[in-house]
C-alpha cells in the first residue's frame, strides 16, 4: 500500500517576523471570516452579494477543500493551527477520549463544541489537546491585538490554552456562552466598552433558530439574525474601534454560525429531501452571514483600517441534505417511538455493529446504561462489549461520517467490524488506522493526513456514508447524504467525503492579495492557517509535520507551483473498493472525494479504470 506523508518545508509556515516585514512595509491587520457551512458554489450576487463582491474583486479560490472528516471543530483546528487532523487530534466534532469528561456528563465520547469541555480535554492531554500553537496565541505573543467572535466551540479553539479572564493575558472571546457560566470571562476593559456602546454583557440566545423540531414537527424557519446582529455589533462598535485606539496591528476571527445553524435545523423540508437545504430558511441563513461580512467591511472603511487589513473568508465545510433511508440496516427495521417507519434511527451504526458482532450495547451519554430493544443511544454514541468501562468497540457518532475506536487494537476484531460495515448500503468508503494493517476494501488513514502527532486516541476506522445528488444544475449545491444524527430527513448535515461537503467557499482580499484573481490551484483550510501565519510573520514551533502550505500564488509576485491529480484505490472486498480522488501540490494532498464508486457524489473514475494502491 502506497503511503503519502504530507510535508511542508520549514520556510512556509515557520516564517520569521523579518521575512514577513520584507513583504509588508508595515504590519498588516487580518480578519478571518468563517461562514460556517457555506457551500463553495452557492455564492452569487443574489444569494450573498458581499461575499460575491469580495471573491470577484479579490482572490477566488475556486478549487478549495475542507479536510475530511468535514466537520466544524476538525476544520476549525486546521485553520487555527495550520495542521492536518492527524496532528491536531480533532478528528470530528465528537471524539473518544478514553476517559470520562465531567463537563460532558462523564461521557468518554464528548461533543467538543463547548468551552468547558475543551478546557477539560486540554487538562487530560498535557494542557493542550491540539498539541500545536494556535494562530491567536502566536499573534498575541507577538504583540498583536487579538479577538475571536462567534459560534461556541470553534471560536474558542483559536486561543484556548492560556489563562483567561485577565486583561492582556488572553484574546477577547465573544461567543454564545458569553456572560453565562460556560463563557470566557470578559476583561474589565471589555465590560466598560460594551456598556459604553449600549450592548449587553451577555450574548442573546438563538431563539427560534435553535429549534430543530422532530419527526412530526418541522424545525426552524428563522435565521440566526438576533444573536449574530449582537456579535457583529460587538465586532464593529467595540472591538475594531478598541483595536484602532491601541494603534497596533490586530487579528480578528469572526465565526458566523449561519448558514450552518439554519441549514441544520431547517423546517422547510420535513422528512423530504426536496427542497432540503435549498429552501428559504437556508437561503436566509446565507444572507445573514453575508450581512455580517458587509457590516465588518463597512466598519473597516469608516475606521480607516481597510487599506491595511487582509480579509480571508473560508467556510469550514460544504453542506448536504439528510437522508435516513437504508434497505440493509437492521436498525431501520426496528420500530422506534421517535423515528418514522423504515428510517434509520440515531445511532444506527452502533446498533448495527452490536447486532453483527453479537455484543451488548451501552450508552456513554446515559451513564453507560444498557440500550434496550426498540431503543437507540441518546446521542448516537455507543460502547460495545460486556463491560462498558472497558469496551471492545466505541462508536463516536458525528453525522455524514462516524468514528470507530477499537481500544485493544485487535486486528481480528477490526476485521469483523470492517466486514460488517461492508454489508451496509449506507457505507461508502472505509479508512483504517495504519497500525492495524491492510484490509481489503479499505484505505489507510495516513492517505488522508489522519496519522500524525495527535495526543488524543486515533480512530481505528473512519466510516464515510453514501451521498448523491437530488438533481440540480450544480450537484454540489444539492448533495444528499446518509447521516447518523438526531436531525431528520430533509434537514441539513455534513461530514461526508462527498464533493458537496469537501467543496467549501474560500476567497480573500487585501493589500497582500492579488486583485481579480481566480486561483486554479487546490487549497485547503490547513492552508488558511499557514497563510495567515505568513501574513502575520508568525513562527510556530510545530510538533507535527502535517502542515498546510502558504498560498503564494494568490499574493503579488508570489510563486505559482504546479498541481497534479491522483487516485488511490484499495483492493476489492465483496466487489467494493474504497477510492480516493485527490490533487497534489508538491507533496501536499487535497482531498476531492472518496468512497465506493457509485455511492459518493463527485467521485470520478477516469476511463472506467483505477489504479490499485501498491501497484
Order of alpha helices (4+ residues) and beta strands (2+ residues): alpha-alpha-beta-alpha-beta-beta-alpha-alpha-alpha-alpha-beta-beta-alpha-alpha-alpha-beta-alpha-alpha-beta-beta-alpha-beta-beta-beta-beta-beta-alpha-beta-beta-beta-beta-beta-beta-alpha-beta-beta-beta-alpha-beta-beta-beta
